[in-house]
Amino acid sequence: MLLSVSLFSQDNIIKPDSLIIRSDLPISADTLYLKRISPDAIEKQVIYKAEGYKRNDLVKKTSTLVKNAEVIYDNIKITADSIEFNMETNQVFATGIRDTSGTITGKPVLEIGSDIYNADTLTYNFRTGQAVVKVIVTEQEDGLLRSRVAKMLADGTTNIFRSTYSTCDADTPHFYINLPRAKVYPGKKIISGPGNLVLEGIPLPLFLPFGYFPIQTKRAASGIIMPKPHYEEGRGYALTDGGYYFALNNYFDLTVKGNIFTNGSWLTTAATNYNKRYKYSGNFSFTYANNVNGHKGLPDYRKAANYSIGWNYAQNAKARPGSRFSASVNMSSSGFDRNNSYNLNDHITTQKQSSISYSKSWTGTPFNFSASMNHSQNTKGKYPTVNLNLPKMNFNMSRIYPLKSRRIVGPSKWYQELSFSYSAKMDNQISTYDSLLFTNKVWNNMKSGFSHEIPLSFQLRPFRNFSISPSLSYSGVLYTQKINKTWNFNYFDPETNQFRPAVVKDTLRGYFYGHSINPSVSAGYSPQIFGLFQFTNPNSRVQAVRHVMKPSVSFSYIPFLEGLSTQLYSRVQADTTGRMEEYSIFEGGIYGTPSLSRRSGNISFNLTNILEAKVFERDDTTGKPKNVKLIDNFGITTAYNVFADSMKWSPLNMVMRTSLLQNINISAGSNFSFYALDSRGRQTGTFYYSETKKPLRLNNATLSIDFSLNELINRNESKRRPVPPQTSPGRGNMDDSDIQNRNLPGTEAGGSRNTDIFDEYGYMEFDVPWTMNVAYSINYSKQFNSSQLSQTLMVNGNLSLTKKMNITFNSGYDFTRKEITMTQIMVTRDLHCWDMSFNWIPNGNMRMWQFSLRVKAAILSDLKYERRKDYHDNY
């Protein structure tokens, strides 16, 4: 039965004033005699209740509550199985009750606003706001503060005695910081006197003269980032990753960190993260490093400045419909990763790319616009190169049919298929060396260009799979330079310091425009041929095999018409014999030179093959076969130029792609030539067959295979039986307690042996989750009198020994050098409230190892143990 009582003396009832009037004194209108209120009275009403029983003692002015008792005063709430409330002193004493098994249940819980305190015993005074708590547990941000005795003061602070602080939530913490005396400022900080670290109940000789634990109540707050001590044989002692964190606002932050070494090397990084819901998100970082290697005054001394820029910006799709801005920048100097990065991928990657793009489309119109700035660089080699597009813009109008009515009914007329489109593009390209990127010389190699095209065409379909397409296209280009070649018999060569005859090329600066108009007609025929072979054996799992052939033949013809183009080509004497050579005045231009309306005819041949089968599953009961692709694609392409003077056949290309067992992916490709080579390795007009009686000459061939080894093995694993025999051959009996005490995959500690998995012989299977991906590729290229063969093998995967222990690996083999490529092995272990990791790179130019043991919680991120052998020391 639930009892609820309200103290009458504390009820918020307004009583009429009591006037004491003496008959022997004259009555005065402004003299009142009122009852005096006790100075010890509390201001608000106290409500208490219990599910068990309630006993009031009017003499002692106490009330005893048992079983889920509760006392509420303002924003203060006390719950326990045993509460005694003294009405005279306004003091509450709460404790738990020991049950028949000796366990104390219903321990006191004190709630003050949003703060919750768990304790063994509790004494609280409503009038003074002070409390004395024994064996109290409070949650402070990510940690738990356990105290033997705590005294809560009226100002909200708490003095604690014989306390421990830990981010481990286990009943018996795996580690804690022993705090003999401390003071808690709720929502702000914990300040303690001398303390020490205790690990697994063992006090460690790691003493703190004082402790300061900030309690973060906001999402972010500015503060100092403590540096980490470090040592390398090459660069000496160092302080790394020290700096300051700025919490600018709810959308942006800023982190400034740096490293400094005793040999003079230093590095500084500025990084920011930004995120505005339904608008954008991303990050930006800039790092500048001054790398010093060797010893000053000795030949091995080197000093270099390196940089790294990273930027990611993602716009929410709903932020601005019709327009989109994005950025993905990964740019650095060639020596930055080699000297400063601990990421394995940065050391094996040879290419870096960046892109900043903006696109805009107008709803209901065929127009769209896009602009981008692109970057690509080769980070390896003796002279690393950088290519930039600053900027690159495109404006397009998609194909429209001006003669088609929007309300067309039935098939359209042939002339209504007339269509045209428009495209314009502009680009500024820079190609330079890494060392010249931020110098004035970078602009000397800049190329700029503009190009636009207007194709006009319509398509005729006289019968199925056949089409004819007459077209007329206009192409124009605008460049800021053109070239002029002249023959100089007495040219002075500054490299040889001699005079010799040569073709001299001059570059003229300015704005130069050229255009061409090209009529053409093309036709294509693309049928599909199906072949089906059905198996008559009713017991065969293969029901049928289908072969799909997709041959296609296309022909394009451009007639010769004069006067449709500007002067785009010129002629110059090429040698002392007087031989004349034609050249383009826009030679080397970004968009090339518009093609002239010269007679040409090209026939293209393409053949695509697809092979499929209908196969029944093993032990199939549905009676429905499944489609399985035996060959995804086997294609052959070539072309024939009707009006070419010689070598009319283009190289023959062959590609093949298939998948085996739904896991093994195989792709291959090859390139063949119809023509032979002369003594200098140049292709001639003589067919290769006429000289060697072989139809084709191989230029190059590639083959790649990749598969998941774990999926391949799991498909063929042995049958399993859920219940094992009583005795397993070859070993002694194992009772239930042995199985339960073993930490086996697939069973929980203390679980039943019925959940274990045994093989057909009764042995318990070692079933550990693992993955292994294997990729192999081989490339063969045939030159004039030499050939080159390159092979690569890459292996990566992971192994989960237990639910909390994982091993990842990444390796490969270089068949050319006959050595194992750079290998990385990482072991991670979840230790409940700690994380352990070991990273090892045993070979390559980044040989190193690193061991780390750290607390998970961010508030104690500096509580860790790290050891490593740095790759700068040439381990």
SULTAUR-V497289 format. One record per backbone hydrogen bond with DSSP energy under -0.5 kcal/mol. CO is the residue of the C=O (numbers start at 1). NH is the residue of the N-H. Records with the same first field share a line. If there is no record, write none. Layout:
CO->NH / NH
This chain:
1->3
3->50
5->48
7->10
8->11
11->13
12->14
13->15
17->19
18->20
19->21
20->22
22->25
28->31
30->32
32->34
38->41
45->74
46->7
47->72
48->5
49->70
50->3
53->66
55->64
56->58
57->61 / 62
61->87 / 88
62->57
63->85
64->55
65->83
66->52
67->51 / 52
69->80
70->49
71->78
72->47
73->76
75->113
76->73
77->111
78->71
79->109
80->69
81->67
82->95
83->65
84->86 / 93
85->63 / 87
86->90 / 91
90->126 / 127
91->86
92->124
93->84
94->122
95->82
97->105
99->102
103->99 / 105
105->97
106->81
108->119
109->79 / 111
110->112 / 117
111->77 / 113
112->115
115->112
116->139
117->110
118->137
120->96
121->134
122->94
123->132
124->92 / 126
125->129
130->125
131->152
132->123
133->150
134->120 / 121
136->147
137->118
138->140 / 145
139->141
140->143
143->140
144->146 / 166
145->138
146->164
147->136
148->135
149->161
150->133 / 152
151->159
152->131
153->156
157->153
158->160 / 184
159->151
160->182
161->148 / 149
162->148
163->179
164->146
165->177
166->144
171->173
174->200
176->178 / 198
177->165
178->180 / 196
179->163
180->162
181->193
182->160
183->191
184->158 / 186
185->188 / 189
188->215
189->185
190->213
191->183
192->211
194->180
195->208
196->178
197->204
198->176 / 200
199->202
201->203
202->199
204->206
205->207
206->197
208->195
211->192
212->214
213->190
214->216
215->217
223->245
224->226
225->243
228->240
230->238
232->236
235->263
236->232
237->262
238->230
239->260
240->228
242->258
243->225
244->256
245->223 / 247
246->248 / 254
251->275
252->249
254->246
255->257 / 271
256->244
257->269
258->242
259->267
260->239
261->264
265->261
266->290
267->259
268->288
269->257
270->286
271->255
272->284
273->253
274->282
276->279 / 280
279->316
280->276
281->314
282->274
283->312
284->272
285->310
286->270
287->308
288->268
289->291 / 306
290->266 / 292
291->304
293->302
295->298
298->301
302->293
304->291
306->289
307->333
308->287
309->331
310->285
311->329
312->283
313->327
314->281
316->319 / 320
320->323
322->361
324->359
325->315
326->357
327->313
328->355
329->311
331->309
333->336 / 337
335->339
336->340 / 341
337->341
342->344
343->346 / 347
344->347 / 348
345->349
350->379 / 380
352->377
354->375
355->328
356->373
357->326
358->371
359->324
360->369
361->363
362->365
366->398
367->362
368->396
369->360
370->394
371->358
372->392
373->356
374->389
375->354
376->387
377->352 / 379
384->434
385->378
386->432
387->376
388->430
389->374
391->390 / 428
392->372
393->426
394->370
395->424
396->368
397->422
400->402 / 420
401->404
405->408
413->416
414->417
415->418
418->403
419->457
420->400
422->397
423->453
424->395
425->451
426->393
427->449
428->390
429->447
430->388
432->386
433->436
434->437
436->439
439->442
440->443
441->444 / 445
442->445
443->446
447->429
448->480
449->427
450->478
451->425
452->476
453->423
454->474
455->421
456->472
457->419
458->470
460->468
463->466
465->526
466->463
467->524
468->460
469->522
470->458
471->520
472->456
473->518
474->454
475->516
476->452
477->514
478->450
479->512
480->510
482->508
484->506
486->488 / 504
487->489
488->491 / 502
491->493 / 500
492->494
493->497 / 498
498->493
500->491
502->488 / 504
504->486 / 506
506->484 / 508
508->482
512->479
514->477
515->566
516->475
517->519
518->473
520->471
521->557
522->469
523->555
524->467
525->553
529->549
531->547
533->545
536->538
537->540
541->543 / 616
543->535
544->614
545->533
546->548 / 612
547->531 / 549
548->610
549->529
550->608
552->606
553->525
554->604
555->523
556->602
557->521
558->600
559->561
561->564
564->517
566->568
568->585
570->583
572->581
575->578
579->574 / 575
581->572
583->570
584->587
585->483
586->589
589->592
596->598
597->561
600->558
601->642 / 643
602->556 / 604
603->640
604->554
605->638
606->552
607->636
608->550
609->634
610->548
611->630 / 631
612->546
613->615 / 628
614->543 / 544
615->626
617->620
623->625
626->615
628->613 / 630
631->611
633->657
634->609
635->655
636->607
637->653
638->605
639->650
640->603 / 642
641->644
648->641
651->653
652->672
653->637
654->670
655->635
656->668
657->632 / 633
658->666
660->663 / 664
663->665
664->660 / 666
665->706
666->658
667->704
668->656
669->702
670->654
671->699 / 700
672->652
673->697
674->688
676->684
678->681
682->678
686->676
687->691
688->691 / 692 / 694
689->693
696->698
697->673
699->782
700->671
701->780
702->669
703->778
704->667
705->776
706->665
707->709 / 774
708->712
709->713
710->714
711->715
713->716
714->717
719->760
721->758
722->724
728->731
735->739
736->740
737->741
738->742
739->742
740->750
742->744
744->747
748->751
752->755
753->756
757->765
758->721
759->762
763->759
765->767
766->768
769->800
771->798
772->709 / 710
773->796
774->707
775->794
776->705
777->792
778->703
779->790
780->701
781->783 / 788
786->783
788->781
790->779
791->815
792->777
793->813
794->775
795->811
796->773
797->809
798->771
799->801 / 807
802->805
804->830
805->801 / 802
806->828
807->799
808->826
809->797
810->824
811->795
812->821
813->793 / 815
814->818 / 819
819->814
824->810
825->840
826->808
827->838
828->806
829->831 / 836
831->833 / 834
833->856
834->831
835->854
836->829
837->852
838->827
839->850
840->825 / 842
841->848
844->847
847->875
848->841
849->869
850->839
851->867
852->837
853->865
854->835
857->860
858->861
860->863
862->864
863->855
865->853
867->851
868->870
869->849
870->873 / 875
871->874
